[in-house]
């Protein structure tokens, strides 16, 4: 059996391929897996870039570049943070919110297939253990 790194890379590759193919078929063809570092961690009411960096594990400069790209594509805008006017919030646009809803639905369908494959209880346990291990990094 391959090691955990190989297995998780294989799972990620297939998961992203299906997710982004289906997003593309639904009108979000300009999004790439790298944009998930922002979109998958973005709060509905907005998030600071530093929060996105922390949640995604990506360097702040990388997140800044991704935010620039997503802003150009119409998925997010930057607004002053009402809690601290010196800071900026990255807020999903209507297009961004629609993509986030669609992505959650697609992810749910993919995970539903996994649960059917191995059983709901085993899949839930797999996710819990995988999450526990992933949090060590």
Secondary structure in CASP SS format (residue, H / E / C, confidence):
PFRMAT SS
TARGET T0000
AUTHOR 0000-0000-0000
METHOD secondary structure of the structure
MODEL  1
X C 1.00
X C 1.00
X C 1.00
X H 1.00
X H 1.00
X H 1.00
X H 1.00
X H 1.00
X H 1.00
X H 1.00
X H 1.00
X H 1.00
X H 1.00
X H 1.00
X H 1.00
X H 1.00
X H 1.00
X H 1.00
X H 1.00
X H 1.00
X H 1.00
X H 1.00
X H 1.00
X H 1.00
X H 1.00
X C 1.00
X C 1.00
X C 1.00
X C 1.00
X C 1.00
X C 1.00
X C 1.00
X H 1.00
X H 1.00
X H 1.00
X H 1.00
X H 1.00
X H 1.00
X H 1.00
X C 1.00
X C 1.00
X C 1.00
X C 1.00
X C 1.00
X C 1.00
X C 1.00
X E 1.00
X C 1.00
X H 1.00
X H 1.00
X H 1.00
X H 1.00
X H 1.00
X H 1.00
X H 1.00
X H 1.00
X C 1.00
X C 1.00
X C 1.00
X H 1.00
X H 1.00
X H 1.00
X H 1.00
X H 1.00
X H 1.00
X H 1.00
X H 1.00
X H 1.00
X H 1.00
X H 1.00
X H 1.00
X H 1.00
X H 1.00
X C 1.00
X C 1.00
X E 1.00
X E 1.00
X E 1.00
X E 1.00
X E 1.00
X E 1.00
X C 1.00
X C 1.00
X E 1.00
X E 1.00
X E 1.00
X E 1.00
X E 1.00
X E 1.00
X E 1.00
X E 1.00
X E 1.00
X C 1.00
X H 1.00
X H 1.00
X H 1.00
X H 1.00
X H 1.00
X H 1.00
X H 1.00
X H 1.00
X H 1.00
X H 1.00
X H 1.00
X H 1.00
X H 1.00
X H 1.00
X H 1.00
X H 1.00
X H 1.00
X H 1.00
X H 1.00
X H 1.00
X H 1.00
X H 1.00
X H 1.00
X H 1.00
X H 1.00
X C 1.00
X H 1.00
X H 1.00
X H 1.00
X H 1.00
X H 1.00
X H 1.00
X H 1.00
X H 1.00
X H 1.00
X H 1.00
X H 1.00
X H 1.00
X H 1.00
X H 1.00
X H 1.00
X C 1.00
X C 1.00
X C 1.00
END
